[in-house]
Each structure stands twice: as structure tokens, then as C-alpha cells.
Amino acid sequence: MIFAPSADRHTSTRVRSRRPSDELTLIEPVSLAATSMGGRLVVHVEAQGRAEEARRDCRRVIARIDRWAARLTRYTDSSDLVVLNSDPGSAVPVRPILAAAFRAGIAAADASEGFADITLLDARLAAEGKPDVAAASRRGEWEIVRGPRGAAVVRRPPGLRFDFGGVGKGWIADRALDLLAAWPGALIDADGDLAVRCAPGKFWEVGIDDPRAPESSIAVLRLGTPYGGVPTRWGVATSGTSIHRWNVGGAASHHLIDPRTGRPAVTDVVQATVVAGSALRAESLAKAAIIAGSVDGFALLERARVRGAVLVTSNGEVRALPVTMSLLGN
Amino acid sequence: MNTPQPARTRAQTHAPKARPDARPMRLALSAGGLAAMSALAAAIVLPPRPATQASGAVRQPAASADPLANPTAAQVQHPIQYVQLSPGQTAPPGATVIAASAPTPITLTVTVPAPAAQTPVVIKTTASGKVIP
């Protein structure tokens, strides 16, 4: 059940009686799952009778994702990101994959009006109570200077460390979807962040997880492309404070750091789901909606012209942007 | 006029011995041959005797005890062991189907997968990560 906020502009749009996806066909994909990026990775392909070929491509994509993730993780000492974070210099050359991820970080910050910030690693570690992090004070301007053949140089204040987190997952999902361009429809599920492409006449069904009731959905989205249209790309991402959380000093805390304070965000939004044109954009805006809170978050999402957004608030309400109604399948 | 016959002399005893008359034996052999030929001909020409009376596999319906009264009911039911199916025919329930090309009778077990219900692919967008203790 979707409830729109009362007495504001989010209630003004009426649900259309006939949705564009009514005559479309649900995609029954070939799917391959793996564990990657610290979570569950699933690659779905609309195989059109070529199941074995589709599985082979799924395996290739998963292998490629593993290689990208191995360079961007902060949990392995040998990753490019950890090497960069350990470098005491202020100008550090980086290889093409890390350089592309930094450019994605800039795009995420731009899309989210600065709420998605990849420089908050120390703030997050401090919020987790890690003893080796004194304070979340090492923030500052940084830039990336393009180099030859995709490489680059990262310029930053000495000691500034980075963490891609969800931004990295969204970027990887979008990039992996490009690898499946030969297939009419494909979907990359990077632990809940989705990059989707849909062929004309077809649609994908995507459930939105209910943080209050595991294994159930608060809504089902239908992401489709009308007959005669061009293949549509979507990005769907969900961010929340109910899963990735911990206790520090007896107080509950979570991983979404407000860049304005350097501390876990104080917000009335428990979970935000955003539908946009790419997984990177959806992930950045979902995080921004949580940090900003429901009122400012909805305003931000409208300015960003997202294709849909569903927020679950701390008082148990489920609110959606009006534009979301055209995507609902139930 | 009777003239006295000269008396037979011993010289006559040395004359070649007269051969026995073959006609009685020829008659006897001819009669025996005819009898044998007649017996053979009779054995070949006679209709076969109904052997069904001696076979335990024969079952006649009780209502057709008199075949002359109901000629169509005089049927002998043989146990059917093999039936060759025409294209499109199906075997009766319980029958063992043998492939025509099989060199020896074998039992073919064909497992046809039931039309399994399509498992819906559940794709969900979720907040990622794990609870940190």
C-alpha cells in the first residue's frame, strides 16, 4: 500500500487507470547469482532462447565485476583504493578503473547536491567507534586530473581518504550493464542496487523491500518499454538506516554520514528507494533523500526529476512521489 | 487214337527245373501296393481332426457349445503377447512398449517432466549491507 503525504502536492496526481505496461510482457530471464562486493550479485539476461550463451555472458560479467570491485574495495590491502588511501602524498596517480570511479564520485555528488560524498571514510569510521580514527576532520577539496589512456592523478589534501560504498556499486552496475549490450534486456542486481535495460514490449518487475517486514515488499515496480519505443535504461537503488547500523555508547547509529556535520544523519526517513536513469544516480539520490529527511528529500528528488521515489518514514508511513504511480504494478 | 507213351526215363530227371509260376505273387504284390496307395491317399485327403479338444489353451464360450448352431461363435481366443502399433496408436494401459528397432525386447521408461510451475524471478531493491554487532 502506498500512502502519499497528506495536504501537500504529492497527493495531487491521480493514479492512471491504464498503465503503459498493461500490454507488455514480463521478462523471464536467465539469471546467475554470485557473491561479490560484500553482498549478493545477480545478473539477469533476457535470453530469447539462447540460454547457454546468456549464462556464459553472465559468468563473464560476474568475473569482470569481481575485477573492478577488487580495485575499489577498502577491505583488501592490495586494492588500488587502499594503496591510494595509504599514500601520504597529495598528488597520487591512479589507474583507469580507479580514475573512472572517481569521476563517478563527482557525478554522484553533483546529482545529489553534495549529499553523496566519497570523502567520508574517516567520518564513518569515527562513527563506528574505530579507535584508530581520531576525528572526522580530514575533509577538503579534491580533484582528479586526467592522464594518458584513462589514467589520472588524484589531488587532495594530505591524509584525505576515500570510500566509494554505494556509489561504487551503482557505478559498477551501470558499467556491467554496458557489457550486456548485445542482449535486448538485462538487469544487474548489485546487492539491491539495480541497473536495468528493457526492450520494447517488455517489462521487469522489481519489488521494494519492506524494512519493517523482511521477505515482503511494500510495492512492486514495473519497469517497461512501450512497443515501438527505444530500449529504456533504468536505475533503481534503495538506501536505509535499518540494516547497516550499530551501537556506539549505547546509542544506535548507522552508516549514512551527513556531510554537513560529519556524523550519522539525524533523519525521519528509514528507507528511500529511487528510480532514475542509472544506478549511480538512483543510489546517490536515495542516500541524499535519507540524509536530507522526508521534506527536503522529496524536494530534492523533484528537482532531480527522478522517475520514481518511495520513502519509508520512522513513523511507519510509506510515501511516494506522484510520478511513481505510473510504475506501480500492484 | 491213343498211342502208348514211352516210359519216362531217368534222363528226364536231369531236365532243367521248371520255374514257379509268378502270377500269384504278382497278383498279391499288386493288391498290396494298391492297398498301400489307397491308405496313403486316404490319409492325405482326409480333413484334419479337431485338435482343439486336446489343447488346454482353447476356451470356448459356454453359449457356443454347439458350433453348428452358431458358427460365428466358434472362436478360439489365443493369448495376445505382442501387438504392433500403427502410427498414432497408443498402447493399452499396463502394456509394455517395445521399440520397433530394439534388437531385444526391452522396457523403455520415458520420464516426461511435468510442466513445472514457472518459478517467478524475484528482483528486489534493498538497502545493502549487514548489521554490525
Interface residues (C-beta under 8 A of the other chain):
Chain A: E28 P29 S31 G38 G39 V42 H44 E128 G166 K169 L187 D189 D191 G192 D193 L194 W204 E205 V206 G207 I208 D209 P211 S217 V236 A237 T238 S239 G240 T241 S242 I243 H244 R245 W246 H255 Q271 T273
Chain B: Q118 V121 V122 I123 K124 T125 T126 A127 S128 G129 K130 V131 I132 P133
